[in-house]
Amino acid sequence: MSQEDADLEARLEEQETFEPPESFVEQANVTDPGIYEEFEENWPDCWERAADLLSWDEAYDTVLEDGDAPFYEWFTGGELNASYNCLDRHVEEGRGDEAAIEWEGELGETRTYTYSELLDEVESFAATLRDLGVEEDDVVTLYMPMVPELPVAMLACARIGAPHSVVFAGFSADALATRMNSAESEYLVTCDGYYRRGDALDHIAKANEGLADVEHEVSDVVVVDRLGDDLEHDLADNQHDYDDLVDEHADASVDPVSRDAEDMLFLMYTSGTTGQPKGVKHTTGGYLAYTAWTARAVLDLEADDTYWCSADIGWITGHSYIVYGPLALGTTSVMYEGTPDYPNKDRFWEIVEKNEVDVFYTAPTAIRAFMKWGEEYPEKRDLSSLRLLGTVGEPINPRAWKWYYKHIGNEECPIVDTWWQTETGGHMITTLPGVNDMKPGSAGPGLPGVDIQVVDAQGEEVEAGEAGYLTVPKPWPGMLRTLYQNDERFIDEYWQEYSDPDADEWVYFPEDGAKIDEDGYITVLGRVDDVINVSFPEDGAKIDEDGYITVLGRVDDVINVSGHRLGTMEVESAIVGVEGVAEAAVVGGDHDVKGEAVYAYVITEDGYDGDSDLESEIIDGVVDAIGPIAKPEEVIFTPELPKTRSGKIMRRLLENIASGNELGDTSTLRNPEIVDEIAQQVEAD
Ligand code: WTA
């Protein structure tokens, strides 16, 4: 490292606040700091600003309908179609020849879809779905990897008013079956397979295995052919080849149906505290307005930008910020099929260079991997097209933030650290890149119009610098409307904790801890679990003197592996399903690259040994039930689990053991001696 670099490094290390670069501010979509006050004074009508970004078939009567809180409704009386907003209107405005999607295949092949081409294919597939019998409000399941046919299918569903339910392709057959059963979905669009690090992976076999466990009749399955001759597979009678169907409907034109603002746009299943994933319901008007607004204000997107979000569309980030938000704004959205290190560790930077990407959005787990590989990879490429960087999915530590700022952004790009959730639909806590200073590690204040408080267990706001729980006392347009067919669980999961139903006061509880500073900047801190009342405020969230909030992490039993949510209960139930396992406790432990990794503490049944065979069976069991992302980093066999006197497993201790942290107070345990025993065993492994 040169002296100059070393000086720079030292300076960056010390610096705690970063001003947005002048060159960025000059061109930013939002630059007036008065926007916070303006939104507060005009709330909820301020959200008309978001709705105005869309084309409505029928104007709405009311911005917010709160008569049946927390079942809020937004833009009621309004009608619109999401696919019209993402496609037709751009073509009508004469932008049909501009690129909507730039697809980069893992093997190096590329495909460009202009807005006109994307619209044509969406219409053909919409006509196909209709011919297969899909009607408005039928849930269509999409179990697909990162191929362009996935956004095509989503928009085709939206066009005919059929909600989609995308199941991440990395999830297992079981996960597919559970989600199709829960949504009573009779249609599936899937793919023969895809490439991973050059190998052809069989996906259709997994889809078929899942279909075998669907409890109702599945009327049709459409299969995209990604692998050609690299995979031979047969189609059953109700299975059709995507290309054949689209060719048959090549000239079809399908009018977008007018959907009520509150009609469901899609379902997305996400991990919760119990074994069953939650079907988060998002609607058409509020969600689309919110994703378009945040894509414009936070990601600073404009129609002529090329923008790349490296998430998978199988997660909410891809829904909101690869498909709906950017396309509603008429942006070019880059979509990459593969992994960051194939064929080389500079693959991402090659994609940025080649597409002259203006705005790049990724996860801290990826940044930590890039740091590990070294700056020589980004240095080989011309990244000067970039003007803004973003992160999502988990807290970013200041070191990774600064590496990203320097080595990817060349100190010329602001970074937005965006805190949000599947349930929130879009960004909630983040700086506005053309307005606020940045504080590495702290996500920033709540967005204009988004009320965020960090409170203690009683619901009182904490002092600046102290840890507490994140709460959202006011509704926002992108919020989930309910859990699919389970209003009761919706209330239990999100509203029970801090609301006062008798006074009709409803407070959304995201189940994350955070702290906030005097500037109102919020730092998300780390997961707070069910024994938090004993050990709080070790974890949670904080707010600083500027009101910047640091989100500390989940307060429930959800692990964040590489920015992906996994319910500990889901993993535990997979493990106890393995023969020979009596009991299991799963926790997240610190991991350099993944952020958190899965650690499984297992008690065997009498007569079974905790040996490597059983360990392999447990690992296979988890991968089969959920998918490779849930694979335990370590399986620790133990004769007992540390329990409180009331019989609750003390997860915090197990987490500390897994992370190699101080164990803390064990005096409330019924069996304190077991803790050392387990800790020694983990060290020995
Ligand atoms: C965590 C992903 C800290 C948090 C969009 C949240 C974050 C969960 C951040 C939602 C961030 C997301 N800083 N933590 N910038 N972004 N999280 O539903 O715990 O997959 O509750 O949505 O990820 O995960 P989900």
Boltz pocket constraint, residues with backbone or C-beta under 6 A from the ligand:
constraints:
  - pocket:
      binder: B
      contacts: [[A, 270], [A, 315], [A, 316], [A, 317], [A, 391], [A, 392], [A, 393], [A, 394], [A, 395], [A, 396], [A, 417], [A, 418], [A, 419], [A, 420], [A, 421], [A, 422], [A, 423], [A, 429], [A, 443], [A, 510], [A, 511], [A, 512], [A, 524], [A, 551], [A, 553], [A, 554], [A, 560], [A, 563], [A, 564], [A, 565]]
      max_distance: 6.0
